[in-house]
Amino acid sequence: MSNGLTVIAHEDQTTPMAAVNLLYRAGSKHDPVDRTGLAHLLEHMMFTGSKHAKDFDSPLQLASGENNAFTNKDITNYYDILPVGNLTTALWLESDRMRDLLFDKASFKTQKKVVIEE
């Protein structure tokens, strides 16, 4: 049974940097009519920690990387940019939060407030 995951790999020998891009087919048009902002809130929650990485940004920054995300009507997109030698760090972080994202009340309350302000 397919899980819907599609992997596309492209190698560019002209740069020492790597990019990991994850596109989820979950945007604001998928929000319930009476609960707008859920896709955007989940985007924010994806940075609050997972089972093996309690903070997403710190391990990526220690690997000389940076990341960001955005949500629009159709999709939520996450990307990581880092030196190619540290690519496994980004792949590990992304797989951990894809499999074992943490949800706690304090993070939810904080991120809900941020999304409302945005």
C-alpha positions as CSV (number, residue, x, y, z in Angstrom):
1,M,0.0,0.0,0.0
2,S,1.4,3.4,-1.0
3,N,1.8,6.0,1.7
4,G,1.8,8.8,-0.9
5,L,5.5,9.7,-0.4
6,T,7.3,10.7,-3.6
7,V,11.0,11.2,-3.5
8,I,12.8,13.2,-6.2
9,A,16.6,13.5,-6.0
10,H,18.8,15.8,-8.1
11,E,22.5,16.1,-7.7
12,D,24.3,19.3,-8.6
13,Q,28.1,19.0,-8.5
14,T,28.6,22.7,-8.9
15,T,27.7,23.6,-5.3
16,P,28.8,22.4,-1.9
17,M,25.3,23.0,-0.5
18,A,22.3,20.7,-0.3
19,A,18.6,21.5,-0.1
20,V,15.9,19.3,1.3
21,N,12.4,20.3,0.4
22,L,9.3,18.6,1.7
23,L,6.0,19.5,0.2
24,Y,2.9,18.3,2.0
25,R,-0.4,18.5,0.1
26,A,-2.1,20.2,3.1
27,G,-3.0,23.8,2.8
28,S,-5.6,26.2,4.0
29,K,-8.2,24.9,1.6
30,H,-8.2,21.7,3.7
31,D,-9.1,23.5,6.9
32,P,-12.6,23.0,8.2
33,V,-14.8,26.1,7.4
34,D,-15.3,26.8,11.1
35,R,-11.6,26.3,12.0
36,T,-9.4,28.3,9.6
37,G,-5.7,28.4,10.2
38,L,-5.2,24.7,11.1
39,A,-2.7,24.0,8.3
40,H,-0.7,27.1,9.3
41,L,-0.8,26.1,12.9
42,L,0.5,22.6,12.1
43,E,3.3,24.2,10.0
44,H,4.4,26.0,13.2
45,M,4.0,22.9,15.4
46,M,6.4,21.0,13.1
47,F,9.2,23.1,14.5
48,T,8.5,22.5,18.2
49,G,10.1,19.1,18.6
50,S,9.9,15.4,17.9
51,K,10.7,12.2,19.7
52,H,14.5,12.4,19.2
53,A,14.9,16.1,18.5
54,K,13.3,18.2,21.2
55,D,14.2,21.3,19.1
56,F,14.3,21.2,15.3
57,D,16.4,24.3,14.7
58,S,19.4,23.7,17.0
59,P,20.7,20.5,15.4
60,L,20.3,22.0,11.9
61,Q,22.1,25.1,12.9
62,L,24.9,23.0,14.5
63,A,25.2,21.4,11.0
64,S,25.6,24.9,9.5
65,G,22.1,24.8,8.1
66,E,19.0,26.9,8.0
67,N,15.4,26.2,7.4
68,N,11.9,27.7,6.9
69,A,8.4,26.9,5.8
70,F,5.3,28.4,4.3
71,T,1.7,27.4,4.0
72,N,-0.6,28.5,1.2
73,K,-4.0,27.4,-0.1
74,D,-2.8,24.1,-1.5
75,I,0.4,23.0,0.3
76,T,2.7,23.4,3.2
77,N,6.3,23.5,2.2
78,Y,9.4,22.9,4.4
79,Y,13.0,23.4,3.3
80,D,16.4,22.9,4.8
81,I,19.7,24.3,3.3
82,L,23.0,23.1,4.6
83,P,26.5,21.8,3.5
84,V,26.2,18.6,1.5
85,G,28.4,16.8,4.0
86,N,25.7,17.4,6.6
87,L,22.8,16.2,4.5
88,T,22.0,13.3,6.8
89,T,21.3,15.7,9.6
90,A,18.4,17.3,7.7
91,L,17.1,14.0,6.5
92,W,17.2,12.5,10.0
93,L,15.4,15.6,11.5
94,E,12.7,15.6,8.8
95,S,12.1,11.9,9.1
96,D,11.9,12.1,12.9
97,R,9.3,14.9,12.9
98,M,7.4,13.2,10.1
99,R,7.1,10.0,12.2
100,D,7.1,11.2,15.8
101,L,6.1,14.9,16.1
102,L,5.5,16.0,19.6
103,F,2.4,18.0,20.6
104,D,2.3,19.6,24.1
105,K,-0.2,22.1,25.5
106,A,2.4,24.8,26.1
107,S,3.8,24.7,22.5
108,F,0.3,24.5,21.1
109,K,-0.8,27.6,23.0
110,T,2.3,29.6,22.0
111,Q,2.1,28.6,18.3
112,K,-1.6,29.3,18.2
113,K,-1.0,32.8,19.5
114,V,1.8,33.3,16.9
115,V,-0.4,32.1,14.0
116,I,-3.3,34.4,15.1
117,E,-0.9,37.3,15.2
118,E,0.4,36.5,11.7
